[in-house]
Amino acid sequence: MPVQIRPFVRGDRDQLAALVNAHVAAVVPNVSVSVQALMSQLERVPGEFIVDPWVTARSTLVAVQRDRLVAAAHLLRLRGRRGRRRDLPRLRRDPVVGVVATSPVLAGLGRGR
């Protein structure tokens, strides 16, 4: 079955939270992130004074297979530093930082679950 990559929509929030919590639980047992906390991290974080002022764009992409969210990537485009050469490709001038979470289903490890 093919995987569809598309932008995150609010209807994905419960599946995204479950995916993130599966990763969190693998590192810190009995800890989870609420849906509200996760959604607030996908938006601007004014209290984050180190990274947030450098962010010029945010985008969250999800991978869906058989109506199930199997992976997600949260990308942040950072403002380039002053004095950088203008002839560099745009991606090199404005770095992108991403956080990716995947399901074992995407890797073919969880088939039949």
C-alpha positions in Angstrom: 0.0 0.0 0.0 1.5 3.4 -1.0 2.3 6.0 1.6 0.8 9.5 1.1 2.9 12.5 2.3 0.8 15.6 3.1 0.6 18.6 5.4 -0.6 18.0 8.9 -4.2 18.9 9.6 -5.9 19.3 13.0 -7.7 15.9 12.5 -4.3 14.2 12.7 -3.6 15.4 16.2 -4.6 12.3 18.2 -2.7 10.0 15.9 0.3 12.3 16.0 0.2 12.4 19.8 0.1 8.6 19.9 3.1 8.4 17.6 5.1 10.9 19.6 4.2 9.2 22.9 5.4 5.9 21.5 8.8 7.5 21.0 8.8 9.2 24.4 7.8 6.0 26.1 10.8 4.2 24.5 13.1 6.7 26.2 11.3 7.6 29.4 8.8 5.0 30.5 5.5 6.1 32.0 5.8 9.7 30.5 3.6 11.1 27.8 2.8 14.4 26.1 -0.7 15.7 26.0 -2.3 16.6 22.7 -2.5 20.2 23.8 1.2 20.4 24.7 2.1 18.8 21.4 -0.1 21.2 19.4 1.4 24.2 21.2 4.9 23.0 20.2 3.9 22.9 16.5 3.0 26.6 16.7 5.1 29.6 17.6 6.7 29.4 21.0 7.2 33.0 22.3 8.7 31.8 25.6 11.5 30.0 23.7 14.0 32.9 23.5 17.0 30.9 22.1 15.6 29.2 18.9 12.1 30.8 18.3 13.3 34.3 17.2 15.4 32.6 14.4 12.4 30.6 13.0 10.9 32.2 9.9 8.6 29.3 8.9 7.2 26.1 10.4 5.8 23.1 8.6 4.6 19.7 9.8 4.3 16.9 7.3 2.7 13.5 7.9 2.9 10.2 6.1 -0.4 8.3 6.0 -0.9 4.7 5.0 -4.4 3.1 5.0 -5.8 6.1 6.9 -3.2 5.6 9.6 -0.5 8.2 10.4 2.8 6.3 10.2 5.3 9.1 10.3 5.6 12.8 10.9 8.2 15.5 10.4 8.2 19.0 12.0 10.4 21.3 10.0 11.7 24.8 11.1 13.2 27.2 8.6 15.8 29.3 10.3 16.7 32.8 9.3 20.2 32.9 7.7 23.0 34.8 9.3 23.8 38.3 8.0 26.8 38.5 5.7 26.2 35.1 4.1 26.8 34.9 0.4 23.6 35.5 -1.6 24.7 33.2 -4.4 24.4 30.1 -2.2 21.4 27.9 -2.8 18.4 29.0 -0.7 18.5 25.9 1.5 22.1 26.7 2.5 21.3 30.3 3.3 18.3 29.4 5.4 18.9 26.1 7.2 16.0 23.8 7.9 15.9 21.8 11.2 13.6 18.8 11.5 12.2 16.4 14.0 11.0 13.1 12.6 8.9 10.4 14.2 8.0 7.1 12.5 5.9 4.0 13.2 7.3 0.5 12.9 4.6 -0.1 10.3 6.4 2.3 7.9 9.6 0.3 8.3 7.7 -2.9 7.7 8.4 -4.1 11.2 4.8 -4.0 12.5 2.8 -5.7 9.7 -0.2 -7.5 10.9 -0.8 -5.5 14.0 
